[in-house]
């Protein structure tokens, strides 16, 4: 990583984050934290979507996927 910037946060927040980051540098720690939040949000959205689908919907999606893949098989 090239340039550095300063981010002002309350002292209490910095203490909590410093304990969580351990020996990692701040940039690496924050990027890992961001990636984890993104992953969890995606997982939550998937579960929410899956919860709205019926068994018939899931079967139709599976069949459509098989048909799509079958059309693009190597010949």
N, C-alpha and C positions, 0 to 999 in steps of 0.2 A: 504494500500500500504506500502511496506516495505522500501527499500532503496530509497534515493533521489539522483538526479543528477542536475547539473547546465547546463542550455542551454543559450548560449550567443546570444542575439538579439540586434539590434539597439534600442536605447532609445526611439525613436519615435514609433517603433513597440510595445514595452512594454507598453507605455502609452495607445495606442489604445486598446490593448488586456486587460489591467487592467480595463479600462472602461467597456469593453464588459463582462468581467467575473463577475463583481459585487462582491458579497460576497463569491462566490464559491472559493474553493481552486483550485490551478493551475492544479493539476492532474485531478480532476473531470471536470473542464472547458475544458481542452484540449481533454479529452476523448469524451465529448459531442460534441465538435467541429468536431472531427474526424468522429464520428458516423453520424453527419449531412451531412458532405461532402460525405461520402460513400453512404448515402441514396439518395442524390441529383444526384450523378453520376449514380447510378443504375436506378433511375427514368428517367434520360436523355437517357441512353442507351435503356431502354424499349421503350420510345417514338420514338426514332430513328428507332428501329427495327419494331415497330408497323407501322410506316410511310412507311416502304418498303413493307408491306404485302398488298395484294389485298383483296377484300371482299371474293373472292373464297378461298384464302389461309386461312383466318380467319374461314370460314365455315368448311374447311377441318380439321383444328386444333381442332375446337370445336367438330366435329363428332368423330375424333380420340380419344379425351379426354373422351367423353361419352362411347365409345366402350371399352376403357381401363378400366375405372371405373366399367363398367358393368361386365367385366370378373373377377374382384376382389371383387365382392360383397360377404358379409357373407352369408353362406348357412346354 
